[in-house]
């Protein structure tokens, strides 16, 4: 599973939890913004992936070869090509293998490293993403619990919020 797929699972899971059983998460988006949502989601995914890949590249290959511009290009091309693979190739295993190969090839080419360096950058990027996702889930979980406690302790005040 690539970082892009983990990001999609995390965001869609968060949106599903936000509905609290009142229908699908798509119903939370006003109808006039439903065409804009995939574009914004793509741009947010691109920025997050670029940041994670840039940080992993700095750690593994160093600052001289890892530039944010390269991380952005890796994220952009990797996301586009992975999406095309999963859309047009009928079996799930073949596009997955192709996507992993393309991501590693892009990292190898743009960060000017070998295959082992590309694998190290990819694994470290996934670890960094998982740590950030877990921390965000904990933070949002704590905020939700504080909010629920506030509704129990101060019901009249919480009506205004």
C-alpha positions in Angstrom: 0.0 0.0 0.0 1.5 3.3 -1.0 1.4 6.6 1.0 -1.3 7.9 -1.4 -3.6 5.0 -0.6 -3.0 5.3 3.1 -3.9 9.0 2.9 -7.1 8.2 1.1 -8.1 5.6 3.6 -7.3 8.0 6.5 -9.3 10.9 5.1 -12.3 8.8 3.9 -12.4 7.1 7.3 -12.3 10.4 9.1 -15.1 11.7 6.8 -17.2 8.5 7.5 -16.8 9.0 11.2 -17.8 12.7 10.9 -21.3 11.7 9.6 -22.2 9.9 12.9 -24.6 7.6 11.1 -26.5 10.4 9.3 -25.7 9.1 5.8 -22.6 9.1 3.7 -19.8 11.6 4.0 -20.6 12.8 0.5 -23.8 14.3 2.0 -21.7 16.6 4.2 -20.4 18.5 1.1 -22.8 21.1 -0.3 -24.0 20.2 -3.8 -22.4 23.3 -5.3 -18.9 22.2 -4.0 -19.1 18.5 -5.0 -17.1 19.1 -8.2 -14.5 21.1 -6.4 -14.0 18.5 -3.7 -11.9 16.0 -5.8 -9.6 18.8 -7.0 -9.1 20.1 -3.5 -8.5 16.6 -2.2 -5.9 16.0 -4.9 -4.1 19.2 -4.1 -4.1 18.5 -0.3 -2.9 14.9 -1.0 -0.2 16.3 -3.3 1.1 18.8 -0.6 1.1 16.2 2.2 2.9 13.6 0.0 5.4 16.2 -1.1 6.2 17.2 2.5 6.5 13.6 3.6 8.7 12.6 0.6 10.9 15.7 1.1 11.4 14.9 4.8 12.3 11.3 4.0 14.6 12.4 1.2 16.4 14.8 3.4 17.0 12.1 6.0 18.1 9.4 3.5 19.8 11.1 0.6 20.7 14.5 2.1 19.7 18.1 1.3 21.8 18.4 -1.8 19.9 15.8 -3.8 16.5 16.0 -2.1 14.7 19.2 -3.0 11.0 20.0 -2.4 10.6 20.6 -6.1 11.7 17.0 -6.8 9.4 15.7 -4.0 6.5 17.6 -5.5 7.2 16.2 -9.0 7.5 12.6 -7.5 4.2 13.1 -5.7 2.4 14.5 -8.8 3.6 12.0 -11.3 3.3 9.1 -8.9 -0.3 10.0 -8.0 -1.3 10.5 -11.6 0.3 7.3 -12.8 -1.0 5.2 -9.9 -4.5 6.5 -10.5 -4.3 5.6 -14.2 -3.0 2.1 -13.4 -5.8 1.4 -11.0 -8.5 2.9 -13.3 -7.5 1.0 -16.5 -5.9 -2.3 -15.3 -8.6 -4.7 -14.2 -6.7 -6.8 -11.6 -5.6 -5.2 -8.3 -2.2 -6.9 -7.9 -0.8 -5.7 -11.3 -1.5 -2.0 -10.8 -0.2 -2.3 -7.2 3.1 -3.7 -8.4 3.3 -1.2 -11.2 2.6 1.7 -8.8 5.2 0.6 -6.4 7.8 0.3 -9.2 6.9 3.7 -10.6 7.1 5.4 -7.2 10.5 3.8 -6.6 11.7 4.7 -10.1 10.6 8.3 -9.6 12.4 8.5 -6.3 15.5 6.8 -7.7 15.6 9.2 -10.7 14.8 12.5 -9.1 16.7 12.0 -5.9 19.7 10.6 -7.8 20.0 7.5 -5.7 20.1 3.8 -6.2 17.3 1.3 -5.8 18.2 0.6 -2.1 18.1 4.4 -1.4 14.8 4.7 -3.2 13.4 1.8 -1.1 14.7 3.5 2.0 13.1 6.8 1.1 9.8 5.0 0.3 9.8 3.0 3.6 10.7 6.1 5.7 8.0 8.2 3.9 5.4 5.5 4.9 6.7 5.4 8.5 6.6 9.2 8.7 3.1 9.4 7.3 1.8 6.7 9.6 3.3 8.4 12.7 1.7 11.8 11.6 -1.6 10.1 10.9 -1.6 8.3 14.3 -0.7 11.6 16.1 -3.5 13.4 14.2 -6.0 10.7 15.0 -5.0 10.9 18.7 -5.3 14.7 18.7 -8.7 14.7 17.0 -9.8 11.9 19.3 -8.8 13.9 22.4 -10.5 17.0 21.0 -13.7 15.0 20.4 -13.7 13.6 23.9 -13.1 17.1 25.4 -16.0 18.3 23.3 -18.3 15.5 24.4 -17.3 16.2 28.1 -18.0 19.9 27.6 -21.5 19.1 26.3 -22.1 17.0 29.4 -20.8 19.5 31.9 -22.0 22.7 30.2 -25.0 21.9 28.1 -26.4 25.4 28.0 -23.1 26.9 27.0 -22.5 24.4 24.3 -25.7 25.3 22.5 -24.1 28.5 21.3 -21.1 26.7 19.8 
